[in-house]
Amino acid sequence: MVTKQDIKLIKSLNQKKYRQKLELFTVEGVKGIKEFLNSHYKLNRLYTTKQIFEAPSTKTLEISENELKKISSLKNPNTALAIFEIPKSKNTNSHGLIVALDDVRDPGNLGTIIRLCDWYGIKDLVCNHSTVDCYNAKVVQATMGSLTRVNITYINLVEFMLNYSGDVFGTYMNGENIYSADLPNEGIIVLGNEANGISAEISSIIDRRITIPQFGKSKDTESLNVANATAIVLSEFRRRTIET
């Protein structure tokens, strides 16, 4: 049976301040929960309508569908909700490609970017503190389990970039054409805020500005969504590594 205390705890984790204070976050749905159970993340509590998970019985509570609806943040809850511990941050590896986010605010965008990092083998994603929390429930849902395979660190981006010895790339409306630019297999790739792009402070320490050229003729076309831009940029960087 789900208690009032359970409900209060789970609902509180919808807020960043309580996730940080309690060092806990929620995961919903069978696929996502199984991904986290098979990872380095530590289970705190599992609430499920079906006994289909390989999890300690002492941390598992079988509940009804009505009880699941009371604790879920989804319109259509999917079988289970789990609480996991937020792990301690790991150091960022300075080798290889690193994706850096400057004030990305939309949970769906961050979740998609995490999935893209996983797909393209990007081990480290660094974010400034104004970027949306990666343990936001909508972000976790959008990652489809990729959060378990990408090291995400919230840091002072300016300080991190100033101490980095390789090239720092920034994505802009005007810059080197990414399709013809010489792209290395190491470096930091910075993507900016959905509405304002990369901040002036970060821009001042960008080594190379790159752009995805617009082929459409309309001047009214908006810039690319940051997650779509990430997909194209990472694809181009990785494509160069397999060219003969």
N, C-alpha and C positions, 0 to 999 in steps of 0.2 A: 504493500500500500504506500502511495506517495503521501508524505506528510506535508503539513503547511510549511515546515522548516525547509523541506526539500524544494518546494515551489519557490519560496522566498530566495533561497540560495541560487537556484537556476535562473530566475528572473533577474537577479542582481548582476549576473554575469553578462547580461546584455549591455552593461555599461563598462567602459574601459577602466574607470577608476577602481571598480571592484575586481575586475580581472587581474589588474596589476597588484592590488592589495592582497588578494587571496591566491594569486598565481595559479588560476584555474581558468579553463574555457570549455565551451560546449561543442560537440560534434553531433550532427544529426544524419540519419539515414544509414542503411546497411553497408553500402560500399565505403563510405567515408570512415565509418567506425572500424570496419575491418582493416582498412589501410593503417589507421592509427594504432590498432591493437598489434599489428605486425611490425611496428616501427619502434624507435627508441623512446617514444612518448609513454609516460606512465599513467595508467588508468586510475581514476579516483572513484568513479561510480558509473555503473551501466544500468539504465532503465530500458527494458525491452518487453514488447508484447509477444515475442517468440524466442525460444531458447535455441538460437542458431549461431551464437558466438562462442569462440573459444576464449573465455575470460574467467578469472577466479570467481567461484560461486559466492565467496564472501563479499565481493564487490558488485554483484549482479542482483538486480531486483526485477522480478517479472511483474508487469503492470498491465492494466487494461488499456484499450484504445482510448477510452474517455480520459483516463489519467494522463496518457501521452499527450492528448490535445491540451491539457491544462499546463503542461510544462514546455511544450514545443513553441518555437517562434515561427514555424511554417504554417501556411494555410492548410496544407495537406500533409500532415506528419507521416513519416515513413518508418514504421516499425520500432525505431529505437532512438534514444538520446543518451549520449555518454558525456561524462565530465572527465577531462584529462588535465594533468599538471603542465603548466608552462615551464619548459626547460630553461636552464641558464644559457645565456648567449654564448656562442662559440666565436673564436677569433676568425676574422675573414682571411681567406687565403689570398695572398697578393699575386698569385700566378693565374694565368688563364683570363677569360673574359669575366668581368664583373658588371652587373647591371645596377645602376644607382637611380633612385627615384627622389625627385625634388617636389615634395608637396602634392603627391597624387592623393586625391580625396575620395574617389568613388570605390566602394568595396568591390563591386563587380570588376572594375578595371584591375585592381590589385590582384584579385583572385585569378583572373585570366593571365596576368603577367607572371604570376608564380607558376602557373601551368606551363606557360611558354618557356620559362627558365628551365623547368624540369624536362620538357621536350627537347630543347636544344642543348642540354647538358651544362647549363650554367649553375654552378654549385653555390655561388654567393650572390645574394641580393641585398644591397645596403640602402637604407632609407633614412631621410632626415625625420626629425621627431614630429613634424606636422603631417607626414604621410599617414594615411589611415592604418589603424592597428591590424596586423595580420591575423590576430586572434578574434577579430570581429566575426560574429556568427555568419554574416553574409560572405565575408572573405573566405572563411573556412569552407563553406558550402561550395563556393565558386572554384576553389582549387581542386576539387574532386580527389583529394588525397595527396596532391603534389606538395603540399605544405610539409609533409614528412620527409621530403627528399631535397629540399632547398634550404640552405642556411640563410636565415633572414636576420639582419642586424640593424637596430635603430641607433644612429650615431650622428655626430656633428659632421655633415658631409664636407663642409669647407675644409675642416681640419684633416679629414681622411684623404681628401684629394690633394691637398698641399704636401702631404707626407708620402704620396704615391709616386713612384719613380717612372712609371710608364706613361703612355699617351692617354689623355682624357678626351673622349668624344662627346659632343652634345648634339642633340637633334633639334633642328631649327627649320623654319620655312625657307630660309636662304642659307646655302652653304655648298660644300662639295656634293656633287651628284653621287649618291651612295652606290649607284650601279656601275660607275666608272672609277670610283675612288680606290686607292690602294689601302686595303684593310688588313691589319695584322690579326694574329690569333690570340693576342693578349691586349688588355686595356680596360678602361672603365667606360661604359656607355651610359650617359645621363639622359633621362627622360623627365619632362617637367609636368607641371600642373595642367589639368584638363583645359582650363580657361586662359591661363596666363603664360604657359610654357615654363622654361627654365628661368629662375630668378636672376636678377642682375648680379647679385653676389656670387652665385655659382658660375654665371656666364663669364665673369672676369678671370676665371682660372681654367676655362675650357681651352684645350690645345687645338682641337680640330672641330669645326662645325660641319655637320653632314645634313643632307636633306633628301627626302624622298620626292622626286620630281612629280609635279602634277601634269598629267597628260590631257585632262579635260580642259576645255577652253573657257568655261564659265568662271568669271571673277568672284561670283557669289558663293562658290563652293567652300565649305568650312574646312579647316585643317582636319587631318585624320585623327580619329579617336586614339588616345595614347596606347591602348592595348593593341589596336590594329597596327600602329606604327612600330610597336615593339616586335610584333611578329615579322614584319618585313625587314626590320633592321637586323634582328638575330639571324634570320634566314640568309641575308646577304653576307654577314660575317662568317657564318658557318659554311656557306657555299664555297667560299674562297679556300677553305681548308681541304676540299675534296677535288678541286680543279687540278688537272694534270698539265 
